[in-house]
Amino acid sequence: MQSRYSSVKFSLLPLLLVVCAGQFEAARNRGRHALFEQWNEEDRHLALL
C-alpha cells in the first residue's frame, strides 16, 4: 500500500508542477496587463491635462 501510494505521488508530481507553472505564467501575464492598463490610464489623464 505504501509503495503504491508513493508511486502515485511521484507520477502526480510533474503534473502538479506543470499546473503551478501555468498558474504562475497566467498570473504574471495578468499583472503585466494590469500594469499596461494603469499606464494607459495615466497617459489618458496626462493627455487630458
Contacts in CASP RR format, 6 or more apart in sequence:
PFRMAT RR
TARGET T0000
AUTHOR 0000-0000-0000
METHOD contacts of the structure
MODEL  1
MQSRYSSVKFSLLPLLLVVCAGQFEAARNRGRHALFEQWNEEDRHLALL
END
